Structures are given as structure tokens and as C-alpha cells.
Amino acid sequence: MNIYINEVLQAHVAIENWLSKGEGNPEQLLGRFSRHYSMIALSGARLDYEALSQFFLQQRASRPGLTIVVDNISVLQEWEGGAVVLYQEQQTQPDQAMTLRWSTAVLHLQEDKPLWLHLHETRQP
């Protein structure tokens, strides 16, 4: 499996476990993201690495029953040391409306490990 696709899938497993059950190591979770990370959230807000770190630390086990399904994943462009990945993400939580989004992620290799550099999410109706 492509290293970037694998990272997207594994990151979402880690995020689901962290947010739904509080399982995982915060350093390992945050270690997936570049210190130069940026994100455009569904709300249109821009987050940096510090904001992402605060979010994860504050939201541990805050979404019991959360499930995240990633599909329709593809590498749009890959080069030596990085890639752009497109995927669809579905989040469901008991007694809440399901959210569906398209996400575009820019990842780069650091010491042969893919790190998230940028993420842009767009809600699907």
C-alpha cells in the first residue's frame, strides 16, 4: 500500500480512538503532524499546529461512539519527499447527524515518516 494512503488511514484510526475512547499516546498522535501544520476546517477557520494540539488535548474521549470511515482515497500527486492525497471522510456519532466531507491533505516525508503539513476539509451536503 502507498505510504501516504496508509498514513491517512492509520491517522484516522488513531484520531477515532483518541476522540471516542481516549486511547492512545498524545505525543504519538501529535507526532503525525508537522510543526508547520495548517488546516482549513469545515467552518472555514484556519488552525495551526498549536491549535490542533490544544484541540486534541482538550477533546480526549469527548465523543463516545464516534466512528470515522475513510474511503474514495487517492494520491493526486506524489513527488520525492511528499504527496497530495484526496479522500472522503464520514463521521458518525450516536444521536447526532452524520457528517460527510472531502479532504485534501499535503504530506511530506521527514526521516522516511509521512507528516501532515496541510489539510483542507469541505463539507458535503
JOSUL-V663862 format. One line per field, one symbol per residue. phi: phi as a letter, one per 40 degrees, with the letter a starting at -180 (. if undefined). burial: # if it has 9 or more other C-alpha atoms within 8 Angstrom, else .. Layout:
# JOSUL-V663862
phi: ???
burial: ???
This chain:
# JOSUL-V663862
phi: .ddccdcccccccccdccccbgchbcccccccbccbdaabcdcgcbbbccccdcdcccbdfcbdgcbbbbafcaccabacgaabbbabbbbbadgbccbbacbbbbbbcbfgbcbcbabbbbccc
burial: ...####.#.############.#....#..###..#####.....###..##..#..######.###.#..#.#......############.....###########....##########..
